[in-house]
Amino acid sequence: MATTDTKQLLKDLLRELFQLDNTDLDFGIYRIMNIKAREVEGFIERDIDDKIEYVKRKIIGRQSTEISTQLEQAKAKLEKEFKVDFQINGDLEAKAGLYGQLELFMEPFKQYKTAREKLDNLRVSEDTEKSIYNELYRFFERYYEGGDFISKPRAGKNNYMIPYEGEEVKLYWANYDQYYIKTGDNFKNYLFNNQSSDPNTLTQVEFRILDADTAINNNKEEKGRLFVPAEKPFEWILEERKLLVKFHYRVPNAEEKKIWGDKQSVKTDSKGINQKLAALVNDEGKRIGDAELLLFLSKTRNNSKGEAIPLFLYHLERYTTVNKFDYFIHKDLKGFLQRELDTFLKNDVFSIAFLDPAWNEQEVQEAIKNNVLKASAIRDIALVVIDFVSELEEFQKRLFEKKKFVVESHYCMTLDRIPESVYDVVMQYILTDRDKKQIQDWIDLKFITGSELEDDAKAFLKANDKLVLDTKYLPNELKWKLLASIENIDLNSNGLLINSDNYQALSFLYNKYKGKLTSSYIDPPYNTGGDGFPYKDGFMSSSWLSMMLDRLSLSKKLMRKDGIQFIHIDFHE
């Protein structure tokens, strides 16, 4: 394999690592990646090359210093003992003709000639350069999977280690130093293209959800829901040069099961929805008759197992599984990778295992010296990549840790809590509201049947003043008028209900309630899977532990010293 091929492998890995093939996605961190894509591409194509050239010059500089020292030592000996005048051209050769039989002369003479020749031909060998790229690839590849770094500390090629600092007991798991990011279904469009710089040949394929029967960001474990192709799944948009592929996300009905089956992906016999759709898209391409589209649809790409599959199917598989991943953000990716790099250099690169027992002492010393230079070069380049990837990870971490804004806030209060200054106005609205939203809520909750309001509704509400008013059913102007009329509303409130991810809610409460809570009750998923529990209950154990650790740690900080925590859990985790 040529050096340039090895360098390209490294760059391709970095592109995958930075998810540059996903920069057409329009959700979450990918929106930021769209903006950062040019900078990232510049880093890979320009900054990496510049750093590699700098490191190569550095290696040559270190080698030339040592060779120059040998050259000057031989030169000084020849000048002192044999009166060689290096200012006179040919004087060295003349002295060689005179003293060529003397070993005392030949030793510094050969040393000078050898050093001179090395200095004149000094460069980083192709083998050394290729070895540097190979080791860099090997280092980053071992911690990378699907766009994330896998936080598993290594102790060597096939060994793992646990960071241990002398504790009596150390509990550790695969994602110990990562935040688990709670994910639900997030339906956004997925776009990929042939990356042509010419708008006349730029060809795109977009997967688009038309509708879904589950709420976005719902954390319930959905059973049987699939990406089902629409009745007419393909649409060619000529002005955008885009093939639109349309889906519903739902449990397929009987007719859809008959056409597509009830599995998203089944590789054997092409029985999965994805495989059937990938087979149909070629016929659609022929029907459209666009040469660039046909060429694009004929391309293949290796999957995670190294198998060549159609590019369309590759992206379709990613699209239909992306919502099922557990996502993590490393709490200190830079520190982790720097520590791992040190271990990698010591155990895998700068070790004595490469030494050949048949080598003589000089060959051993030369090999060790070259290995030190190579390890130093690998470290210099790896640190540049680590700084860059850590910067992006740190940005995501700051977004996750940032206290979230309240997007909507409402109050519930019994009718006797409504101040007299606004009581009549509020009652009038409740009773005359065309949609009768508050009254219907009371009926749905079985507080009333509705018939009670048919005679004297105002008198009934006055007599039943423990009915609960929800301000979300009031128009904004009336809602704020009511809230403004209540003095010390926070002191008068005896309950707070937050609809949020647990971690974000605890973080939001931290400043106000730190060290004040007397008790806490949580009912986390048992993680048994398949037990009918309506919420997501099939995490990997490491994901479950990471999720629980951060939330329990935060909740503990909210507790008083004499507070007590109740956890409803079985023996499964």
C-alpha positions in Angstrom: 0.0 0.0 0.0 1.4 3.4 -1.0 2.0 6.1 1.6 -0.7 8.3 0.1 -3.2 5.5 0.4 -2.4 5.1 4.1 -2.8 8.9 4.6 -6.1 8.8 2.7 -7.3 5.9 5.0 -6.6 8.1 8.0 -8.4 11.1 6.4 -11.4 8.9 5.5 -11.6 7.7 9.1 -11.5 11.3 10.3 -14.3 12.2 7.9 -16.4 9.4 9.4 -15.4 10.3 12.9 -16.5 14.0 12.3 -19.7 12.6 10.5 -19.1 14.7 7.4 -21.2 12.2 5.5 -24.1 13.3 7.7 -23.9 17.1 7.2 -27.1 17.1 5.2 -29.0 16.0 8.2 -31.2 18.7 9.7 -31.5 17.9 13.4 -29.6 18.3 16.7 -25.9 18.6 16.5 -25.9 18.1 12.7 -27.3 21.6 12.2 -24.1 22.8 13.9 -22.1 20.4 11.9 -23.6 21.9 8.7 -22.1 25.2 9.8 -18.8 23.6 10.9 -18.5 21.2 8.0 -16.3 23.6 5.9 -14.0 24.2 8.9 -13.8 20.4 9.6 -13.0 19.6 6.0 -10.3 22.3 6.0 -8.9 20.8 9.1 -8.7 17.4 7.5 -7.4 18.5 4.1 -5.2 21.4 5.0 -4.3 21.5 8.7 -3.5 17.7 9.0 -1.2 17.9 6.0 0.5 21.0 7.4 1.0 19.3 10.7 2.3 16.2 9.0 4.8 18.3 7.0 5.9 20.1 10.2 6.4 16.8 12.0 8.4 15.4 9.1 10.7 18.5 9.2 11.0 18.0 12.9 12.1 14.4 12.5 14.6 15.5 9.8 15.8 18.3 12.2 16.4 15.8 15.0 18.2 13.4 12.7 20.3 16.1 11.1 21.4 17.4 14.5 22.8 14.0 15.4 24.4 13.4 12.0 25.9 17.0 12.0 27.5 16.2 15.4 29.1 13.0 13.9 30.2 15.0 10.9 31.8 17.8 13.0 33.5 15.2 15.2 35.1 13.4 12.2 36.0 16.8 10.6 37.8 18.0 13.7 39.8 14.8 14.0 40.9 15.0 10.4 41.8 18.7 10.7 43.8 18.2 13.9 45.6 15.0 13.3 46.1 15.0 9.5 46.0 18.7 8.7 43.1 18.4 6.3 42.0 21.8 5.0 38.3 21.6 4.2 38.5 25.1 2.6 40.6 23.7 -0.2 38.6 21.6 -2.7 40.1 18.1 -3.1 42.3 18.3 0.0 40.4 15.5 1.8 40.8 13.2 -1.2 44.5 14.1 -1.5 45.1 13.2 2.2 43.2 10.0 1.6 45.6 9.1 -1.2 48.5 9.9 1.2 47.1 8.2 4.4 44.8 5.7 2.9 46.6 2.7 4.4 46.3 4.0 8.0 43.4 2.8 10.1 43.8 5.9 12.2 42.9 8.0 9.2 40.3 5.7 7.6 38.1 5.6 10.7 37.3 9.4 10.8 37.4 9.6 7.0 34.7 6.9 6.6 32.7 8.5 9.4 32.9 11.9 7.7 31.9 10.5 4.2 29.0 8.5 5.7 27.7 11.4 7.7 28.0 13.7 4.7 26.1 11.3 2.5 23.3 10.9 5.1 23.0 14.6 5.5 22.8 15.2 1.8 20.1 12.5 1.4 18.2 13.1 4.6 14.4 12.6 4.3 11.6 10.8 6.1 11.4 7.3 4.5 8.2 6.2 3.0 8.0 3.2 5.3 8.4 5.5 8.4 5.7 7.9 7.0 3.3 5.0 6.3 3.9 3.5 9.7 3.0 6.8 11.3 -0.3 6.9 9.4 -1.0 3.3 10.2 -0.5 3.8 14.0 -2.6 7.0 14.0 -5.4 5.1 12.2 -5.1 2.2 14.6 -5.3 4.4 17.6 -8.4 6.4 16.6 -10.2 3.4 15.1 -10.0 1.4 18.3 -12.1 4.0 20.2 -14.5 4.8 17.4 -17.9 3.4 16.5 -20.7 5.0 14.6 -19.7 8.6 15.2 -18.9 8.2 18.9 -15.8 7.5 20.8 -16.1 4.3 22.8 -14.9 5.0 26.3 -13.1 1.8 27.1 -9.6 2.4 28.5 -7.0 0.1 26.9 -4.0 -1.5 28.5 -2.7 -2.9 25.3 -3.8 -4.4 22.0 -6.5 -6.7 23.3 -6.6 -5.8 27.0 -8.7 -3.3 28.9 -8.1 -1.6 32.2 -10.2 0.2 34.8 -9.0 3.6 36.0 -8.1 2.9 39.7 -6.8 5.3 42.2 -6.6 3.2 45.3 -10.2 3.1 46.4 -11.3 0.2 48.6 -14.1 -0.5 46.2 -14.4 0.5 42.5 -17.6 0.2 40.6 -17.0 0.7 36.9 -18.8 0.1 33.5 -18.3 0.8 29.8 -19.9 4.2 29.8 -18.8 5.3 33.3 -17.4 8.7 32.2 -20.1 9.6 29.7 -23.5 11.2 30.0 -26.3 9.1 28.7 -28.5 11.3 26.5 -32.0 10.1 26.8 -33.5 9.6 23.3 -36.9 9.2 21.9 -38.2 9.2 18.4 -37.0 12.3 16.6 -38.4 12.4 13.1 -36.4 14.6 10.8 -35.5 14.3 7.1 -32.3 12.5 6.0 -30.5 13.8 3.0 -27.5 12.4 1.1 -26.0 13.3 -2.3 -23.3 12.5 -4.8 -21.2 15.4 -3.6 -20.9 16.9 -7.0 -19.7 20.5 -7.1 -21.7 21.1 -10.3 -25.4 22.0 -9.7 -26.3 20.4 -13.0 -25.1 17.0 -11.9 -25.7 17.3 -8.1 -28.1 14.5 -7.3 -29.8 14.0 -4.0 -31.9 11.4 -2.2 -34.0 12.4 0.8 -36.0 10.2 3.2 -38.9 12.1 4.6 -41.5 11.3 7.3 -45.0 12.3 6.3 -46.6 11.5 9.7 -46.1 9.4 12.8 -48.6 8.1 15.4 -46.2 8.7 18.4 -45.2 12.0 20.0 -41.8 13.3 19.1 -39.3 12.7 22.0 -41.6 10.3 23.6 -39.6 7.9 25.8 -42.1 5.1 25.6 -40.9 1.8 24.2 -42.8 1.6 20.9 -43.9 -1.9 19.8 -44.3 -2.8 16.2 -43.9 0.7 14.7 -41.9 0.7 11.5 -40.9 3.1 8.7 -43.6 2.2 6.3 -43.3 3.5 2.7 -46.1 5.8 1.6 -48.6 4.6 -1.0 -46.5 6.3 -3.7 -43.1 6.3 -2.0 -41.0 8.0 -4.7 -41.1 11.5 -6.1 -38.5 13.0 -8.5 -38.2 16.8 -7.9 -36.4 17.9 -11.1 -35.7 21.5 -10.1 -33.9 20.3 -7.0 -32.5 17.1 -8.7 -33.8 15.2 -5.7 -35.4 11.8 -5.3 -37.9 12.1 -2.4 -38.7 8.8 -0.6 -41.7 9.2 1.7 -42.6 7.2 4.9 -45.1 6.9 7.6 -43.9 5.8 11.1 -46.5 3.5 12.5 -47.7 -0.1 13.0 -48.3 -1.2 9.4 -51.9 -2.0 8.6 -53.0 -5.4 7.0 -52.6 -4.1 3.4 -49.2 -2.7 4.2 -48.1 -5.9 5.9 -49.2 -7.8 2.8 -47.1 -5.6 0.5 -44.0 -4.9 2.7 -44.1 -7.4 5.6 -43.8 -6.6 9.3 -40.0 -6.3 9.6 -37.9 -3.3 8.9 -34.8 -5.1 7.8 -34.3 -8.8 7.0 -31.2 -9.5 5.0 -32.1 -13.1 4.1 -34.3 -13.5 1.0 -34.8 -9.6 0.9 -37.9 -9.9 3.1 -37.4 -6.7 5.0 -39.1 -3.3 4.1 -35.6 -1.8 3.5 -34.5 -4.5 1.2 -37.7 -4.5 -0.8 -37.6 -0.7 -1.2 -33.9 -0.8 -2.2 -34.9 -3.2 -5.0 -37.7 -1.0 -6.2 -35.7 2.2 -6.3 -33.6 0.9 -9.2 -36.8 0.5 -11.3 -37.9 4.0 -10.3 -34.5 5.3 -11.4 -34.9 3.7 -14.8 -38.5 5.1 -15.1 -37.2 8.6 -14.3 -34.4 8.1 -16.8 -31.9 10.6 -15.4 -28.3 9.4 -16.1 -26.7 10.9 -12.9 -29.5 9.5 -10.7 -29.0 6.0 -12.2 -25.2 6.3 -11.7 -25.8 7.4 -8.1 -28.2 4.6 -7.3 -25.7 2.0 -8.7 -23.0 3.0 -6.2 -22.1 0.7 -3.2 -20.7 1.3 0.2 -19.2 -1.0 2.9 -21.3 -1.6 6.0 -19.8 -2.1 9.4 -18.9 -5.7 8.6 -17.0 -4.6 5.5 -19.7 -6.0 3.1 -20.4 -4.0 0.0 -24.1 -3.0 -0.1 -26.1 -0.5 -2.3 -25.5 3.1 -1.2 -29.3 3.6 -1.0 -29.7 0.6 1.3 -26.7 1.8 3.4 -28.4 5.1 4.1 -31.8 3.6 4.5 -30.5 1.2 7.2 -29.0 4.2 9.0 -32.1 6.2 8.7 -34.5 3.5 10.0 -32.2 2.7 13.0 -31.0 6.1 14.0 -33.9 6.6 16.4 -33.1 3.4 18.3 -29.5 4.3 19.4 -28.4 5.2 22.9 -26.4 8.4 22.6 -23.6 9.5 24.9 -21.5 12.6 25.4 -18.1 12.2 27.0 -17.6 14.3 30.2 -13.9 14.7 29.4 -13.0 13.4 26.0 -9.8 15.3 25.7 -8.4 14.0 29.0 -9.5 10.4 28.2 -7.9 10.4 24.7 -4.7 12.0 25.9 -4.4 9.4 28.7 -5.2 6.6 26.2 -2.6 8.0 23.7 0.1 7.9 26.4 -0.8 4.2 27.1 -0.9 3.4 23.4 2.5 5.0 22.7 4.1 3.2 25.6 2.5 -0.2 25.1 2.0 -0.5 21.4 4.5 1.9 19.7 7.4 2.6 22.0 8.1 -0.9 23.4 10.9 -3.3 23.1 8.7 -6.0 21.5 9.8 -4.8 18.0 13.5 -5.5 18.7 14.9 -8.5 16.7 17.1 -10.8 18.9 19.5 -11.2 15.9 20.3 -7.4 15.8 23.7 -6.2 17.0 24.1 -3.4 19.6 24.4 -0.7 16.9 21.2 -2.0 15.1 19.3 -2.1 18.4 20.3 1.5 19.3 19.4 2.7 15.8 16.0 1.0 16.0 15.2 2.4 19.4 16.2 5.9 18.2 14.0 5.6 15.2 11.1 4.3 17.3 11.4 7.2 19.7 11.2 9.6 16.7 8.2 7.8 15.3 6.4 7.8 18.6 7.0 11.5 19.0 5.6 12.2 15.5 2.5 10.1 16.2 1.9 12.0 19.4 2.3 15.4 17.8 -0.2 14.6 15.1 -2.7 12.7 17.3 -2.8 15.6 19.8 -3.9 18.0 17.0 -6.8 15.6 16.1 -7.7 15.1 19.8 -7.9 18.9 20.3 -10.2 19.3 17.4 -12.6 16.4 18.1 -12.7 17.3 21.8 -13.7 20.9 20.9 -16.8 19.6 19.2 -17.5 17.1 22.0 -17.1 19.9 24.6 -19.6 22.0 22.7 -22.2 19.2 22.8 -21.4 18.7 26.5 -22.0 22.4 27.2 -25.4 22.3 25.4 -26.4 19.2 27.4 -25.3 20.7 30.8 -26.8 24.1 30.1 -29.9 24.7 32.2 -32.9 24.6 29.9 -35.5 27.3 29.5 -39.1 26.9 30.6 -41.1 26.7 27.4 -44.5 26.7 29.0 -45.8 27.3 32.5 -49.3 26.9 34.0 -50.8 26.9 37.5 -53.5 24.7 39.1 -55.5 26.1 42.0 -58.8 25.4 43.7 -61.6 27.9 43.0 -61.5 29.2 46.6 -57.9 30.5 45.9 -59.0 32.8 43.1 -59.0 36.4 44.4 -62.3 38.3 44.5 -61.0 41.0 42.1 -61.0 38.5 39.2 -63.3 35.7 40.4 -66.4 36.8 38.5 -64.4 37.3 35.3 -62.8 33.9 35.5 -66.1 32.1 36.3 -67.8 33.9 33.4 -65.1 32.7 31.0 -65.3 29.1 32.2 -69.0 29.0 31.8 -69.2 30.8 28.4 -66.1 29.3 26.7 -67.4 28.0 23.4 -65.2 24.8 23.7 -65.9 24.4 27.5 -62.3 23.2 27.9 -62.2 23.5 31.7 -65.6 22.0 32.2 -64.8 19.1 29.9 -61.6 18.5 31.9 -63.6 18.2 35.1 -65.9 15.8 33.4 -63.0 13.7 32.0 -61.5 13.6 35.5 -64.9 12.5 36.9 -65.1 15.5 39.2 -68.5 16.3 37.8 -70.9 14.8 35.3 -71.9 18.2 33.7 -75.5 18.0 34.6 -74.8 19.9 37.8 -74.2 23.1 35.8 -77.6 23.1 34.0 -79.6 25.0 36.7 -77.5 27.6 38.6 -73.9 27.0 37.4 -72.4 30.0 39.3 -74.0 28.8 42.6 -72.8 25.3 42.0 -69.2 26.5 41.5 -69.4 28.7 44.5 -70.5 25.8 46.6 -67.9 23.4 45.2 -64.9 25.6 45.5 -62.4 22.7 45.8 -62.7 22.1 42.0 -59.3 22.7 40.5 -58.8 25.4 37.9 -56.1 24.8 35.3 -54.8 28.2 33.9 -53.9 26.5 30.6 -57.6 26.7 29.7 -57.7 30.5 30.1 -56.7 33.0 27.4 -53.3 34.6 28.0 -54.6 38.0 29.0 -56.9 36.6 31.6 -54.3 34.0 32.8 -51.8 36.7 33.6 -54.4 39.0 35.2 -55.3 36.2 37.5 -51.7 35.3 38.4 -50.8 39.0 39.0 -53.7 39.4 41.4 -52.2 36.7 43.7 -49.7 38.0 46.2 -46.6 35.9 46.9 -47.6 33.3 44.4 -44.5 31.2 45.1 -45.2 31.1 48.8 -48.8 30.2 48.2 -47.9 27.4 45.9 -47.5 24.0 47.7 -46.5 21.9 44.7 -44.4 22.0 41.6 -44.8 19.6 38.7 -42.2 19.6 35.9 -42.6 17.8 32.6 -39.0 17.2 31.5 -36.2 14.8 31.2 -35.2 13.9 34.8 -31.6 15.1 34.5 -32.7 18.5 33.0 -35.4 18.9 35.7 -33.0 18.2 38.5 -30.5 20.6 37.1 -33.2 23.2 36.8 -34.2 22.8 40.4 -30.6 22.7 41.8 -30.0 26.3 42.8 -33.3 26.8 44.5 -33.7 23.4 46.3 -30.1 22.4 47.0 -29.9 20.7 50.4 -33.6 21.3 51.1 -35.6 18.2 50.1 -36.6 15.8 52.9 -37.5 12.8 50.7 -37.3 11.6 47.1 -39.2 8.8 45.4 -38.2 7.5 42.0 -39.5 4.7 39.8 -36.8 4.0 37.2 -37.1 1.3 34.5 -36.4 -2.2 35.9 -34.6 -2.9 32.6 -36.1 -6.3 32.3 -37.4 -5.7 28.8 -40.4 -7.3 27.3 -42.5 -7.3 30.5 -45.3 -5.0 29.3 -43.8 -1.9 31.0 -45.0 1.0 28.8 -41.7 3.0 28.9 -38.3 2.2 27.5 -37.1 -0.8 29.5 -34.4 -2.5 27.5 -31.2 -0.5 28.0 -27.8 -2.0 27.8 -26.7 -2.3 31.5 -23.9 0.2 30.9 -26.5 2.7 29.5 -28.8 2.1 32.4 -26.0 2.7 34.9 -24.8 5.9 33.3 -28.4 7.2 33.2 -29.0 6.4 36.8 -25.6 7.7 38.1 -26.0 11.2 36.9 -29.6 11.5 38.0 -29.0 10.0 41.4 -25.9 12.2 42.0 -27.9 15.3 41.2 -30.9 14.3 43.3 -28.6 13.5 46.3 -27.3 17.1 46.2 -30.9 18.3 46.5 -31.5 16.3 49.7 -31.1 17.4 53.3 -28.5 15.4 55.3 -31.4 13.7 57.1 -33.4 13.2 53.9 -34.3 9.8 52.6 -34.5 8.4 49.0 -36.9 5.7 48.0 -36.2 3.8 44.8 -38.8 1.4 43.4 -36.7 -1.3 41.7 -36.3 -5.0 41.6 -33.2 -7.2 41.5 -32.7 -6.9 37.8 -30.3 -4.0 38.0 
